[in-house]
């Protein structure tokens, strides 16, 4: 029988040949998933022989990963801001950059010594990681999670339960941007809306193309949905509300003037930890 180490070492080259990045790390995560343990626990049992009851489901996961099915879909979960969320094809896979957005929002409240927001809006919530993370960070708040996709909204609801957010702390609204939105005005409005130009979507990595097109396609230029969001924002923002957006690299040059045109104060671009133009912050008048 193959040991844990031998299984990892034999599977990694197969994934590498299929174009999977970080192939060994992927093998470790999948094996730990099948074994029902943490990845780091594998290092304590490299010499353990693996029975067929483990190898068979691992082979299936490895074949699917080689076909570029996202690792997060295979595992069924993703870690975000220290919590485990359900993750599947109903919504965009949360990106590490989005964790940075949450961190920068929390840092802003601390730096400015602001009172916690009573009402939070997460527009385009997807799996709910932004709105739910903020609801956990601000225990006295109420979060409204809004999305145009009923499938994504259902996943967000499941994640509210998975992360043990107390009942009544979040509402889930099926809406095309502000069309059917209730519960405002909001003190904190966060949006991670589609920002990829339509013609670029087919060129994305194979794993990214497993995300819903609805969560990727931002229009012909890529900024159309965000611009429409900004145009309709004002009636839903409380005076002094913080507005925080995740955008595509290089899009601030087009979107900052739009924010200013619609009366938002202190509009500014904020880079991610890699120095890429990634976030927009502003304050409602």
N, C-alpha and C positions, 0 to 999 in steps of 0.2 A: 504493500500500500504506500502511496505517496504521503510524505509528511507535509505539514503546513508550509514549510519553507520551499520544498520542491514544487508544491502546487503553485505558489506565487511565482517562482522562478520560471516555470514552464508556461504559465499563462501570460505573463507580461510581454514576451516577444510576439505572441499571437496578436495581442492588442496593438502593439507598436506597428506591426505590419499593416494593420487596418487603419492606421492614422490616428489612433487615440493618444492624446497627450497624457503625460504622467501615468503611463500604463501600469507600472508596478503599484502606484498608489491606488489606482482603480481596482486592481486585483485584491489588494489588501482590504479595501472597503467592502467589496462584494463578498469575500470570504468571511470577514467578520460578521456581515449581515446574515449569511447562511448559518454561521456557527452560533449566532445570537450573543455576540460579545462585542466589546469595544475594539477598535482597530489596534490600539497600542497593546492590548492583551495578547495579540498574536505573537508578539516578540517574546513572550514568556513561555510559548509552547511551539516553537519552530520545529521541534523533533516529534511532535505528536502525529501519529499516523491518522489519516482521514478515511473514514468509512464511506461507502458508496452513497449512503443517505445524505451526506454532505456534498460529495463530488458531483452527483447528478444535477441538483439544482444550481450548483456553481457553474457547471458547463453551460447550462441554459442561459444564465445571466451573462456569461462571458461571450457566448455567441451573439446575444442581443446587443451587448456593448460594442462588439466588433462591427455591428451594423449601425453604429453611432446613435443608438438609443441613449439618451442622457443618463448618466450615473444616478442623478437625483430621482429620476423616474423609476429606475430599477430598485433603488433602496426604498422609495416611497416617502422619504423625508429629506429635509434640508435643515441645517442649523443656521439660525439667524439671530443675531444679538443675544446669543447665549441660550436661546430656546429652540426646541425642535418643532418644526412645522411640517404638516403634510404637503407633499409636492407631487403633482402629476400633470398630465397633459392638458388639464383644464385651464391652466394659467401659466404665465411667464415664470421661469425658474428664477428665484431671487438671486441678484448679483451681489458680490462683495461691495461694489461701489454704493449700493443702496444702504448698506449698513453705515457707510460713511455719512450719508445724508442724515440718518437718525442721530449719529454722534454729533454732527455739526448743529443740528437743531437743539439738542440738549445742552450743548456748550453755549449756544446763543442765550438760552434762558438763564443759564447760570451766570454768564458774563454780565448780562444786562440786569441781573437781579429781578427778573420778571416774575409775576405771580403765575402759577401753573394755569394752562389754558383750561377753561371749563368745558368748551366744546371744540372737538377736533374733527376735521374732515379729511379723509383719505380718498382722493378722487382717482379713479382707475386702480382700485385696490388690488385686483388680481387675487393672489392667495391670501391677502390680508396682512402680510408681514409688517408693512409700515404702520397702518392704523392700529393693529393689535400691539405692536411693540411700544408705540407711543402711549396707548391706553395703559399698558403695564407700567410705563415710566412715570405717568401722571395718574396716580391711583384715584384722584377725586374727579377725573374728567369723564366725559361721555364722548365716545368716538362714533362717527358716522362713516361707514365704509361703503363707497359707491362704485358701481361698475356697470358697463353696458352689457356684460356677459353674464347670463344667469348661471352658467357652469362655474365661472370664476367666483361668483358671489356665494355659491353653495360651498365651494372649497374654503372660502374665507370664514364662513359660518362654522365649518367643521374645525378650522384652526382656532377659532375662539374657544371651542370646547377643549381642544387638545392642549392649549396653553393655559387652561384653567382660568380664563377671564371670568370674573363673577357675572352672573346673569344680570341683564339690564344695563351693562356698561357699554354695550355697542349696539348699533342699529345697522341694518344692511339694506341698501336701497338700489334697486335696479333702475338705472337711468342713463340716458345719453348725456354725459356731462351734467349740466344743471337742470335739465328738462323736467325731471320729476322729483327734484331734490327738496327735502323738508328738513327741519331740525336746526336751521341756522338762526341768526348769523353765527359764524364760527370764529373762534379766537386763534386757531392755528389751522391753516389749510396747506396740505401737502399733496403733491401730484407727481406720479411717475407715469406719464402718459406715453403712448407710442411716439417715437421720434425718428424712426428710420425711414428714409425715402423709399417709396414703393419699388422703384427699380433696383434698389440695393438688397431687398429682402431675399431674392433667390440666390444671391452671392454669399449669404451668411454661412457660417460654419454649420455642418450637418446637424449638430446637436441643437443649435439655436433654431434651426428650421423646424424642429419638433415642437417649439412653442407655438401657441395660436397666432395666426397671421394678424388677427384682430389686436393682439397685444404688441405687435411689432410695427405695422404699417402706419406711419404718421402722415401719409399723404404724398403727393408728387414731390414736394421738397423735403418733407419730413417734419416741418414745424407747424403744419396747418391745424392739427388738433390742439396743440398747445396754444396757438394764437386764438383759436375759438374759445378755449377755456378762459384765457385772460380777458377776452372781450365781454364775457358774461359773468365775470367774477364779482364785481363790485357789490351787488345787492346781498351777497351771501357772506361777505367779510365784515366782521365787527370792526369798529374803529381801532386802529393799532394792531390788527391781526397780523401775525407773521405768515408770509407766503413763502413756501419753499418748493422748488421744482427740481427734478432730475431731468437733464437734457442730454442731447448728443454732443460729442466733441465739436467745437467750433460754432455751435448754434447760438451762443450768447450774442454775437454781433448782430444777429437779426432779431432776437427776442428781447433784448434789453430795451430797445426803443419802443417796442410794443408795450412792455410793462409801464414805461414812463408815459406813453400816450394815454393809457387807461388810468392814470393818476396814482399809481403805486409809488411810494416814497422810498428813497434809499436803495433803489434797484442795483444789485451788484452780482457779478459772477464770482463763483467760488470754485477753486480747483479741487480735484480729488488728490489722494496721496501720491499719485503718479504725476501730478502736475498738469493733468488734462482738464480742460474746460468742461465741467460736469454738472454744476448746480447753479441755480439762480435763487437769490433771496431778495425779499422786499417786504415793505410794511404797508398795510392798507391805510388810507387817509382817515 
